[in-house]
Amino acid sequence: MNKNGKFIISLDFELYWGIRDIWTLEQYYNNLIGVQQAVPKMLALFNKYEIHSTWATVGFLFFKNGEQLLKQIPLVLPNYQDKNLSPYEDLKVLAKQGKHGDTTLFAYPLIQLIKNTPNQEIATHTFSHYYCLEPGQTKASFKEDLKAAFKVANDEGIKMSSLIFPRNQVNSSYLEICKDFGITCYRGNENSLIYRASNKLENKLWKRGVRFLDAYFNLTGHHTYKVSDISREPLINLPASRFLRPYSKSLSFLEKLRLYRIKKNITYAAKHKEIYHLWWHPHNFGTNLEYNIKFLEEVLLHYKKMQKKYGMESINMGELANYLK
């Protein structure tokens, strides 16, 4: 691997399990259904521009229906103080809704599509979209969750070596557990107060507001980093650089600023031989798909320019971790 700049893309693939404590199924239905078109279109772009990416996938998505899922529930469940955070509280109801392969809950065909697309890594996003910083859960329940996640992936012949913590709730005391399962790297958070790992209660409105503004205006810097600055113990930390916010009609007048911000980040990383790590959720593209795909293609075209000019390289999390080991 060359020592030029690196471009990482990672996706948090979670469907309804990732937002069920915030939205009802009905409220977010269009975004979730839209994932069926969004994932193939993203993969087509990745193939076109030779993009290596990491798909951190919630273990629940591997099942074809709710009946299958109910047979593989972990022995120890997280006992969150906020009961609404646990999918197991209403799992039987949701699983019944998904009895016939509800595409808002399960994604077996899409996982197979990702698996069969060149240069795509399937990583873990835990089994149940597990919240590692929420009060009430324990190391024991986290370990059982990962055990279930690895079993369902192994059953499909998928070897996982990367992890993305749901809601970016990086818990450093859990990294040794991850290592025991063969995980070599994870996606850490940007080096800024507003992006610091936090639980639901700590994620204050003002932080969300500043993060929103930072997507359009350079308030906190590029968040690129050198290979030599990467923390490697106990796991390799490949921090995020930018969340790719989805298109919003009400904010369409800011789209040029959003694109300019990302392009400047990528250019900086390419020039300075640093790493730029862009991430989002497939369901972010579930509505306004054509706008979002067009925006993504603009980003990828800019990356290709940087590749041609500075030798920038597309790489997924697992590939970079293998190089650094």
N, C-alpha and C positions, 0 to 999 in steps of 0.2 A: 504494500500500500504506500502511495506517495505521501509526502509531507505537506501537500497543499491543503487549502481550505476544505472543510467537510460540510455537507448539507444533509442533516438528518430530518426525516419526517416520521412522526409517530402518531397513531390514531387510537383513541380510546373507544373500543367497540363494545357497546353495552346495552343498546336498545332501551326498553322501558325500565330495566333493572337499575339503570344509572340515574333516573330522574323521578322514580316513583314516589319519593318522599316530598317532591316539590310540585309535580303536576299529576292530575288524574290521567288515566289512559285516554279518555275522551278529549281532554284539553290538548294533549300532545300527539294525538293520533296521526295527523297529516305528516308531521316530521318523521314519525316512526315508520309509517308505511312507505314514505319516500326513500328510505334507506335501501329498499329493494332495487331502485333505479340508481341511487347515488353510488353504491359500492362498485357495480360494474363500470360505471362511467369514470370513477376515480382510477380504478385498475387499468382501464384503457389508456388514460392519460399517463399513468406511471409506466406502462409498457412503451408507450410512444416516446417518452422522454428518458427512458432507461433510469427510472427512479427506484431506488431501494428504500423500502419503508417497513416500519414495524407496526403490526396490528395487535395491540394489547386487548385481548378478548375475554369478556366475562364468561366463566365456565358454564353458567346456565344456558348460554347461547348454543352450546354444542348439542343440546338435546333436540329431538324432532318434535316432541310434545311434552305436555305436563306430566303425563303418566310416567314417562321415562325419568324425568327429573325427580319426581317424588320418591323414586326407588333408590336414589343416590344422595340423600341428604346427609351431611356430616354428623358424626356422633356428638360433637360438642358445638353448640350454636352460640353466636355472640349475644350477650345479654345487655344490649345497649340500654342506657337509662332512658333515652328517647326511643320508645318502642316503635315509633313510626319509621325509624331507620332500618329496621329488620325486615327483609323481604319474606322471612319465614312466618311472620305474623299473619300475612294474607296469602301465603303461597298456594294453599289449596284452592282458594277462589280463583286466583290468577291462572294457576295451572289448568283448572277446569276450563277456563276461557280459552286457553291455548291447547286444548285437547287435540285439535286437528292441525296442529302446526302453525299456530298464530304467529305471523311474521313481526308482530310488535314485541314478542317475547323470545322467539327462537330464531336461529339463523344458520342452521346446519348447511343448507345449500351454498350460502354466501361464504361460509368458512372453507368449504371445499373449493370454491372459486378462488379465494385468496391463496389457499394452499397450492393450487395448480398454476398460479401466475408467477413468472420468474422474478427473483430478487425480493420477494415479500417474506417477511418473518412474522410468524404467529407467536405472540408473547402472552403472558398472563396479566389479566386485570383483576385477579382473584376469582374465586368461584362465584361468590354472591354479591360482588361489588362491595367488598368489605371495607368498613371505615376504621382505619388503624389508629386514629387519634380520638375517637369518641369514647366518652366515659361508659364503663360497664363491660366492654369487650376485653378479652385477655389474650395473652400469648398462646394459651392452650386452644382457644377457639380459632385464633388466626392460623395456627399450625394445622388444625383439622380442615379449615377452609382451603388452604393451599394443597393439602393432601388430596382433596376432592377435585380441585382444579387440575392437578397434574394427572390424576387418574383418567378423567374424561378426555384430556388431550392425548395421553399415551394410547388410549383405546383407538384413537384415530391415526396413530403413527406419527404424532406431532411431538417433537422434542422442544421444549421451551427453555430458554436461558435468560430471558429478559422479563422484567416486571415493571408495570406502571401502577402506582398506588392510586386507587379511586379517590376522586376529589383532591388529588395531589397531597393526601394526608401521609406524607413520608414520616414514618416512625423509625428513628435510627436504632432503637432497641430491638427491632424486629428483623434487622438485616441479617443477623447470624442465622435466624430461622430460614430466611430465604436462601441463604448460601447452602444450607443443609439439603435443600431440594434441587440444587444444581443451578440456581440462578446466579448469573455472573454480573449483571448490571441492572440498574433501575434509572428512571427519569426523575432527577431531582428538580427543585424549584429554582426560579430565577433568584439572583443574589440581590434582593431588595425587600424592604419591610412589607411592601404591599403584596408580595408574592410568597411570603413566608408560609410554611405549612401550618395549617390551623384547622381546628374542628369547626362544626357548624356555628357554634355560639361565638367563636372568636373571629369569624369571617364578617367583620363589621361592614356596614353600608358604605362608610367613607372609603374603605379599602377597595370595594367593588367599583366605586365611582372613579377612583384614581386609575385603577386598572383599565377601565373603559376608556378614559381619556388617553392613556398611554398607548392604546392601540392606534391612535390617530396622530398623536404628537409625541415627540421624543422627550418624555419626562424622566425616564430612568436609564437611558442608554441602550446600547445594542444587544446586550446580554449574550454576546459571543464569548468564546473562551478558547484558550490554547490547549493542545493535547497535554502539554507538560503541567497544566494546572488541574487536571482531572484527579479527583480523589479516587483511590483504588482500593481502600480498605474500609470495612470488610468486603464491600462490593464496589464495582466501578459505577461512579455517579456521572450520568450524562444529562446535565440539567437542561430544562426547557429554555428556549430563547423567546418564543412568541406563541401565543394562542391565536390561531387563525379564526377571527370572528366571522360569523356568517353574514351574508347580505341582508340588509334591512331596508325596506322601501322608504321608511321614514328618515333614514340616515343616508340615503343614496347620494346626497350632495357631498358627503364626506368620503366616498369611495376612493377618489384619487389620492386622498391623504393616507388612507389605510394601505393602499397598494404602494405608495411612495415610501411609507415607513418600513414595510417589509423588504422592498427592493434595496433600500439603503443599508438595512441590516445585512442582507446577503452580500452586497458589494463589499461592505466592511470586512466581513468574514473571509471573503475570497482574497482581498488585497493583503490582509494581515495573516493569512494562513491559519485561520481560526475555525471553530465549529459553530454552526448555526442550526438550532434545533426547533423546528416548527411543528405544532401539534394542533389537533382538533378532534371532534367526534364525528363519525359518519352521519349521525342524526342532525348535525348542524346543517348539512346539505340537503336534508329531507324535504324542505320547501325552498322555493326560489332556486331550484336545482340548476337551471341554465345559467343564471347569474353567478352562482357559486362556482360552477365548473369553469366558466369563462375567466373568473378571477383567478382561480387556481392555475389555469393554463398560462395566464400572464406571469404568475410567480415562477412557474416552471420554465417558461421561455427565458426569463431573466437569469435563472440558474444556469441554463445552457450557455448563455452569453458569458457568464462568469467562468464556466467550465472551459470555454474556448479561449478566453482572454487570460485567465489565471490558473487554469488546471484544476478548478474546484471539482470535488468528487462527491457523488451521491452515495450514501452508505446507511445501512440500517443499524439499529442499536446493537444487535447481536454480532454483526460483522465487526463493528468498531471495538467491541469488548474483546472479541477473539484476537484482534490485533494488539490490544493493550495488555493482555494477560502475560 
